[in-house]
């Protein structure tokens, strides 16, 4: 017993002396086991990275986006009726609201009257062409009458000349009295004046005919090659009528796309101007996801690769399938209001994120609708072919 008592303090002293808790004979197996565990964990991580991790990239920095449509009137007026409200689903072509159309109705009636007036004026122009042509023909007929009178005047002049010549030759012998010679001279002068007058009448008739023809040509030039449907004044009136009809149609504002009404800002009786945003339509069946991946994740990402997207709205039980359709032209920092200036002495590298757009399946969106701005988690399959 004394020996046992002596050995126990010795063992206790050995343990208190700061020696290893593990016996030397057990230390080596433990170190080997620890090394094996470290190697196994490293192998697991390596295999995960090679077989799983390198096959996809994921991020939870993703949000739902969509090409929302702004509803703006193209004509000014007072809001007469509003048929929709916020959160209401609408279909393309559905009436959203109406403007008071009294002014447009008056403008339309004026344009219709102007078209009728232009059509009648064209018919009047055609009738005027015929009248001017008949007048020109009548003036041309007067030329022949004037020429006939000129011929008669010439004949009278020739007779007067012959009478005067004969009497003048007999006057020297006293066979013709002075009074008769004077009478012959007067007759000759009268015949000469008549001939000159007849010649002037022919020239006047020809000038009148030429003027009438020019007036006819000028009038015909306005209608040549046209009809009552293609005349310039008729086309102008038709364009004004089309403008009035378009303004009338624009008093009824319809949905440009399918979607859900958001941000309605008009009320009945409100005066609204052209271009003012009355409401927005969110295309809930044509949404996409902008996933902001780190720049070191995008080396193998290509357009056309498939992606699985989950939403915090529905949880992990609902998966949306989509595909990569494009990359943003720059990082979020590059397009910020005040871009970072890295050319400084205290520059610190920050990993940037680049938005990647993922197009979603419309059928899945119809079954599980999303809304713009919802948080998403996106995972892109790098092994899928584009």
Buried (B, 14 or more C-beta within 10 A) or exposed (E): EEEEEEEEEEEEEEEEEEEEEEEEEEEEEEEEEEEEEEEEEEEEEEEEEEEEEEBBBBBEBBBBBBEBBEBBBEBBBBBBEBEBEEEBBBEEEBBBBBBBBEBBBEBBEEBBEBBEEBBEEBEEBBEBBEEBBEBBEEBBEBBEEBBEBBEEBBEBBEEBBEBBEEBBEBBEEEEBEEEBBEBBBEBBEEBBEBBEEBBEBBEEBBEBBEEBBEBBBEBBEBBEEBEBEEBEBBBEBBEBBEEBBEBBEBBBBBBBBBBBBBBBEBEEEBEBEEEBBBBBBBBBBBBBBBBBBEEEBBEEBEEEBBBBBBBEBBEEEEEBEBBBEEBBEEBBEEEEEEEEEEEEEEEEEEEBBBBBBBBBEEEBBEEEBBBBEBEBBBBBBBEBEE
